[in-house]
Amino acid sequence: MTFSSPAEEAAFWDTHSPLDFPEEWVGEERPGRALGHVPGVRLDAATVAKLTELARAKGIGPSTLVRMWILERLQAGEVGGD
């Protein structure tokens, strides 16, 4: 599969599973894509709705937006309270 941008790829995978395309992945490694860990985060319905709204406004899925926010905070080295 070929995507024109990381955002396009992220949007695609927010609504699809690799299991839908077994012929694409059999025996193939995807370099640089070690996204195997999924931390569970409990959120109330209103928070999920707002998160989904913000993500869709950016043209991405909510999990992609959360991942971007986490990586931004880690890259900035922000530790501790606000």
Backbone as JSON Lines, residues from 0, in Angstrom:
{"i":0,"aa":"M","n":[0.83,-1.18,0.0],"ca":[0.0,0.0,0.0],"c":[0.87,1.24,0.0]}
{"i":1,"aa":"T","n":[0.44,2.23,-0.72],"ca":[1.18,3.48,-0.79],"c":[0.26,4.62,-0.4]}
{"i":2,"aa":"F","n":[0.77,5.52,0.45],"ca":[0.0,6.67,0.9],"c":[0.76,7.93,0.52]}
{"i":3,"aa":"S","n":[0.04,9.02,0.31],"ca":[0.68,10.26,-0.09],"c":[1.25,11.04,1.09]}
{"i":4,"aa":"S","n":[0.85,10.67,2.31],"ca":[1.37,11.37,3.49],"c":[1.14,10.5,4.73]}
{"i":5,"aa":"P","n":[1.88,10.78,5.81],"ca":[1.64,10.06,7.06],"c":[0.21,10.27,7.58]}
{"i":6,"aa":"A","n":[-0.34,11.48,7.39],"ca":[-1.7,11.75,7.85],"c":[-2.72,10.89,7.1]}
{"i":7,"aa":"E","n":[-2.5,10.72,5.79],"ca":[-3.4,9.88,5.01],"c":[-3.31,8.42,5.48]}
{"i":8,"aa":"E","n":[-2.1,7.97,5.75],"ca":[-1.92,6.6,6.24],"c":[-2.59,6.42,7.6]}
{"i":9,"aa":"A","n":[-2.38,7.4,8.5],"ca":[-2.97,7.31,9.83],"c":[-4.49,7.27,9.76]}
{"i":10,"aa":"A","n":[-5.07,8.12,8.91],"ca":[-6.53,8.15,8.76],"c":[-7.03,6.8,8.24]}
{"i":11,"aa":"F","n":[-6.31,6.23,7.29],"ca":[-6.7,4.93,6.75],"c":[-6.69,3.86,7.83]}
{"i":12,"aa":"W","n":[-5.6,3.79,8.62],"ca":[-5.49,2.73,9.61],"c":[-6.37,2.96,10.82]}
{"i":13,"aa":"D","n":[-6.88,4.17,11.02],"ca":[-7.86,4.39,12.09],"c":[-9.17,3.68,11.8]}
{"i":14,"aa":"T","n":[-9.43,3.37,10.54],"ca":[-10.69,2.74,10.16],"c":[-10.51,1.36,9.52]}
{"i":15,"aa":"H","n":[-9.28,0.87,9.43],"ca":[-9.01,-0.43,8.83],"c":[-8.09,-1.25,9.72]}
{"i":16,"aa":"S","n":[-8.08,-2.54,9.49],"ca":[-7.2,-3.44,10.22],"c":[-6.25,-4.12,9.24]}
{"i":17,"aa":"P","n":[-5.01,-4.37,9.65],"ca":[-4.11,-5.13,8.79],"c":[-4.67,-6.52,8.46]}
{"i":18,"aa":"L","n":[-5.54,-7.02,9.33],"ca":[-6.15,-8.33,9.08],"c":[-7.07,-8.31,7.86]}
{"i":19,"aa":"D","n":[-7.49,-7.1,7.44],"ca":[-8.3,-6.97,6.23],"c":[-7.48,-7.17,4.97]}
{"i":20,"aa":"F","n":[-6.14,-7.12,5.08],"ca":[-5.25,-7.18,3.93],"c":[-4.11,-8.17,4.17]}
{"i":21,"aa":"P","n":[-4.42,-9.43,4.43],"ca":[-3.35,-10.39,4.77],"c":[-2.31,-10.54,3.67]}
{"i":22,"aa":"E","n":[-2.7,-10.4,2.43],"ca":[-1.74,-10.55,1.33],"c":[-0.69,-9.45,1.33]}
{"i":23,"aa":"E","n":[-1.0,-8.33,1.93],"ca":[-0.06,-7.21,1.99],"c":[1.03,-7.4,3.05]}
{"i":24,"aa":"W","n":[0.75,-8.2,4.08],"ca":[1.63,-8.24,5.23],"c":[2.32,-9.57,5.47]}
{"i":25,"aa":"V","n":[1.94,-10.61,4.78],"ca":[2.5,-11.93,5.03],"c":[4.0,-11.91,4.79]}
{"i":26,"aa":"G","n":[4.75,-12.19,5.85],"ca":[6.2,-12.25,5.74],"c":[6.89,-10.91,5.5]}
{"i":27,"aa":"E","n":[6.18,-9.84,5.64],"ca":[6.76,-8.52,5.37],"c":[6.91,-7.73,6.66]}
{"i":28,"aa":"E","n":[8.07,-7.21,6.87],"ca":[8.33,-6.34,8.0],"c":[8.16,-4.89,7.56]}
{"i":29,"aa":"R","n":[7.63,-4.06,8.41],"ca":[7.49,-2.64,8.1],"c":[8.51,-1.88,8.93]}
{"i":30,"aa":"P","n":[9.63,-1.47,8.33],"ca":[10.66,-0.78,9.1],"c":[10.15,0.5,9.72]}
{"i":31,"aa":"G","n":[10.6,0.74,10.97],"ca":[10.25,1.98,11.63],"c":[8.83,2.03,12.18]}
{"i":32,"aa":"R","n":[8.13,0.92,12.17],"ca":[6.75,0.92,12.63],"c":[6.58,-0.1,13.76]}
{"i":33,"aa":"A","n":[7.12,0.19,14.91],"ca":[7.01,-0.72,16.05],"c":[5.91,-0.25,16.99]}
{"i":34,"aa":"L","n":[4.69,-0.13,16.48],"ca":[3.57,0.33,17.28],"c":[2.78,-0.85,17.82]}
{"i":35,"aa":"G","n":[3.43,-1.65,18.64],"ca":[2.79,-2.86,19.12],"c":[2.15,-2.76,20.49]}
{"i":36,"aa":"H","n":[2.42,-1.7,21.23],"ca":[1.89,-1.58,22.59],"c":[0.72,-0.62,22.6]}
{"i":37,"aa":"V","n":[-0.35,-1.04,23.26],"ca":[-1.55,-0.21,23.33],"c":[-1.87,0.04,24.8]}
{"i":38,"aa":"P","n":[-1.55,1.24,25.31],"ca":[-1.9,1.54,26.7],"c":[-3.4,1.83,26.81]}
{"i":39,"aa":"G","n":[-4.02,1.29,27.82],"ca":[-5.45,1.53,28.04],"c":[-5.64,2.82,28.81]}
{"i":40,"aa":"V","n":[-6.53,3.66,28.35],"ca":[-6.84,4.92,29.02],"c":[-8.36,5.03,29.11]}
{"i":41,"aa":"R","n":[-8.87,5.2,30.32],"ca":[-10.31,5.31,30.5],"c":[-10.72,6.78,30.42]}
{"i":42,"aa":"L","n":[-11.69,7.07,29.57],"ca":[-12.19,8.42,29.38],"c":[-13.72,8.4,29.41]}
{"i":43,"aa":"D","n":[-14.31,9.48,29.92],"ca":[-15.77,9.55,29.91],"c":[-16.25,9.86,28.49]}
{"i":44,"aa":"A","n":[-17.54,9.67,28.27],"ca":[-18.13,9.82,26.94],"c":[-17.95,11.22,26.38]}
{"i":45,"aa":"A","n":[-18.09,12.24,27.22],"ca":[-17.95,13.61,26.75],"c":[-16.52,13.89,26.28]}
{"i":46,"aa":"T","n":[-15.54,13.35,26.98],"ca":[-14.14,13.53,26.6],"c":[-13.86,12.82,25.27]}
{"i":47,"aa":"V","n":[-14.37,11.63,25.13],"ca":[-14.18,10.88,23.87],"c":[-14.84,11.63,22.71]}
{"i":48,"aa":"A","n":[-16.01,12.18,22.94],"ca":[-16.71,12.92,21.88],"c":[-15.9,14.15,21.47]}
{"i":49,"aa":"K","n":[-15.37,14.88,22.45],"ca":[-14.57,16.08,22.15],"c":[-13.28,15.68,21.43]}
{"i":50,"aa":"L","n":[-12.63,14.63,21.88],"ca":[-11.41,14.14,21.25],"c":[-11.68,13.76,19.8]}
{"i":51,"aa":"T","n":[-12.77,13.05,19.56],"ca":[-13.14,12.65,18.2],"c":[-13.41,13.87,17.33]}
{"i":52,"aa":"E","n":[-14.1,14.85,17.89],"ca":[-14.4,16.09,17.16],"c":[-13.11,16.82,16.76]}
{"i":53,"aa":"L","n":[-12.19,16.95,17.7],"ca":[-10.91,17.63,17.42],"c":[-10.1,16.87,16.37]}
{"i":54,"aa":"A","n":[-10.08,15.55,16.49],"ca":[-9.32,14.73,15.55],"c":[-9.91,14.84,14.14]}
{"i":55,"aa":"R","n":[-11.2,14.73,14.02],"ca":[-11.84,14.8,12.71],"c":[-11.61,16.16,12.06]}
{"i":56,"aa":"A","n":[-11.58,17.22,12.86],"ca":[-11.31,18.57,12.33],"c":[-9.92,18.63,11.71]}
{"i":57,"aa":"K","n":[-9.0,17.8,12.21],"ca":[-7.64,17.74,11.67],"c":[-7.51,16.69,10.56]}
{"i":58,"aa":"G","n":[-8.59,15.96,10.31],"ca":[-8.56,14.94,9.27],"c":[-7.87,13.66,9.68]}
{"i":59,"aa":"I","n":[-7.81,13.4,10.98],"ca":[-7.17,12.19,11.5],"c":[-8.11,11.51,12.49]}
{"i":60,"aa":"G","n":[-7.74,10.33,12.91],"ca":[-8.54,9.61,13.9],"c":[-8.13,9.99,15.31]}
{"i":61,"aa":"P","n":[-9.0,9.72,16.28],"ca":[-8.71,10.09,17.66],"c":[-7.46,9.42,18.23]}
{"i":62,"aa":"S","n":[-7.22,8.17,17.9],"ca":[-6.02,7.51,18.44],"c":[-4.76,8.14,17.87]}
{"i":63,"aa":"T","n":[-4.8,8.57,16.62],"ca":[-3.66,9.25,16.02],"c":[-3.41,10.58,16.72]}
{"i":64,"aa":"L","n":[-4.46,11.32,17.02],"ca":[-4.31,12.6,17.7],"c":[-3.71,12.41,19.1]}
{"i":65,"aa":"V","n":[-4.2,11.43,19.83],"ca":[-3.66,11.16,21.17],"c":[-2.2,10.77,21.08]}
{"i":66,"aa":"R","n":[-1.85,9.92,20.11],"ca":[-0.46,9.51,19.92],"c":[0.42,10.73,19.61]}
{"i":67,"aa":"M","n":[-0.08,11.63,18.75],"ca":[0.68,12.85,18.41],"c":[0.91,13.7,19.66]}
{"i":68,"aa":"W","n":[-0.14,13.88,20.48],"ca":[-0.01,14.68,21.69],"c":[1.01,14.07,22.66]}
{"i":69,"aa":"I","n":[0.95,12.77,22.84],"ca":[1.9,12.1,23.73],"c":[3.33,12.29,23.23]}
{"i":70,"aa":"L","n":[3.55,12.06,21.94],"ca":[4.9,12.21,21.38],"c":[5.39,13.65,21.47]}
{"i":71,"aa":"E","n":[4.51,14.62,21.27],"ca":[4.89,16.04,21.41],"c":[5.34,16.34,22.83]}
{"i":72,"aa":"R","n":[4.59,15.88,23.82],"ca":[4.95,16.13,25.22],"c":[6.26,15.44,25.58]}
{"i":73,"aa":"L","n":[6.45,14.22,25.12],"ca":[7.69,13.51,25.41],"c":[8.88,14.2,24.75]}
{"i":74,"aa":"Q","n":[8.69,14.64,23.52],"ca":[9.77,15.32,22.8],"c":[10.13,16.64,23.47]}
{"i":75,"aa":"A","n":[9.14,17.33,24.0],"ca":[9.38,18.61,24.67],"c":[10.03,18.39,26.04]}
{"i":76,"aa":"G","n":[10.02,17.15,26.51],"ca":[10.64,16.86,27.79],"c":[9.83,17.35,28.98]}
{"i":77,"aa":"E","n":[8.54,17.53,28.77],"ca":[7.69,18.04,29.83],"c":[7.42,16.94,30.84]}
{"i":78,"aa":"V","n":[7.8,17.22,32.08],"ca":[7.62,16.26,33.16],"c":[6.98,16.99,34.32]}
{"i":79,"aa":"G","n":[6.12,16.29,35.03],"ca":[5.49,16.89,36.2],"c":[4.19,17.6,35.86]}
{"i":80,"aa":"G","n":[3.69,18.36,36.81],"ca":[2.41,19.05,36.65],"c":[2.53,20.28,35.78]}
{"i":81,"aa":"D","n":[1.36,20.86,35.44],"ca":[1.31,22.05,34.6],"c":[1.66,23.3,35.36]}
